[in-house]
C-alpha cells in the first residue's frame, strides 16, 4: 500500500495496471490473501520497488532517500514526471540565457 500511495495510484488504477480486481488488491494489501509470483512481479515492476520491499517492508538500493534523481523521477506517476521534465526544461533554457541582454547565448 505504501508504494502504491507513494506512486499516487488508487486501488482501482493499480488493479487495472496489474490485471486484478480492486477487491483482490484491497484484500492483498490488508494481508487477507496471497498472490502469485507473476502478479508480485507485475506489482514490483509497476511500482518500481523490490520484492523485499513488498514482502518484508525492507528498503533496498532503490530506497527513495538514496535514489538518484533519475530513479526518483522514474518512481513518479507519469503526469508528475511530465511536470518535472517541463520544469527542468525551463530551468535549462533559463541557464542558457544571457543575464545582461535576457537573450539566449
Secondary structure in CASP SS format (residue, H / E / C, confidence):
PFRMAT SS
TARGET T0000
AUTHOR 0000-0000-0000
METHOD secondary structure of the structure
MODEL  1
X C 1.00
X H 1.00
X H 1.00
X H 1.00
X H 1.00
X H 1.00
X C 1.00
X C 1.00
X C 1.00
X C 1.00
X H 1.00
X H 1.00
X H 1.00
X H 1.00
X H 1.00
X H 1.00
X H 1.00
X H 1.00
X C 1.00
X C 1.00
X C 1.00
X H 1.00
X H 1.00
X H 1.00
X H 1.00
X H 1.00
X H 1.00
X H 1.00
X H 1.00
X C 1.00
X C 1.00
X C 1.00
X C 1.00
X C 1.00
X C 1.00
X C 1.00
X H 1.00
X H 1.00
X H 1.00
X H 1.00
X H 1.00
X H 1.00
X H 1.00
X H 1.00
X H 1.00
X H 1.00
X H 1.00
X C 1.00
X C 1.00
X C 1.00
X H 1.00
X H 1.00
X H 1.00
X H 1.00
X H 1.00
X H 1.00
X C 1.00
X C 1.00
X C 1.00
X C 1.00
X C 1.00
X C 1.00
X C 1.00
X H 1.00
X H 1.00
X H 1.00
X C 1.00
X C 1.00
X H 1.00
X H 1.00
X H 1.00
X H 1.00
X H 1.00
X H 1.00
X H 1.00
X C 1.00
X C 1.00
X H 1.00
X H 1.00
X H 1.00
X H 1.00
X H 1.00
X H 1.00
X H 1.00
X H 1.00
X H 1.00
X H 1.00
X H 1.00
X H 1.00
X H 1.00
X H 1.00
X H 1.00
X H 1.00
X H 1.00
X H 1.00
X H 1.00
X E 1.00
X E 1.00
X C 1.00
X C 1.00
X C 1.00
X C 1.00
X E 1.00
X E 1.00
X C 1.00
END
